[in-house]
Amino acid sequence: MIWKHDNGMKCPRCDGKATVMVEKYAADGSAVVRYLIKCSSCGYRRTLQELTISRSDTGLKVKITPIEHSEQKIMRGM
C-alpha cells in the first residue's frame, strides 16, 4: 500500500516539487513501513525512515531505523 501527500516540499537535488510517500508491506512475518520523498521532476527518491513491526512473546516489537545519507554524514563530520 502506498500513501502520498503533496505538502509543498522541495527536492534537495533540483528544487522541484517533491511528494512525501509512505509504503507499507509485509516481510518475514513483520510489517514494514517506509517513509520517503520522491521528486516528480528529476526522479530523485530518498528513504527517510523505516519502521519494522513484529510480534514477540511479550507483545508487539517496533524497531525504528532512521536512514542516514551521505550528506548527513558529511555535515556531522564537519
Buried (B, 14 or more C-beta within 10 A) or exposed (E): EEEEEEEEEEBEEEEEBBBBBBBEEEEEEBBBBBBBBBBEEEEBEBBEEBBBBBEEEEEEEEEEEEEEEEEEEEEEEE
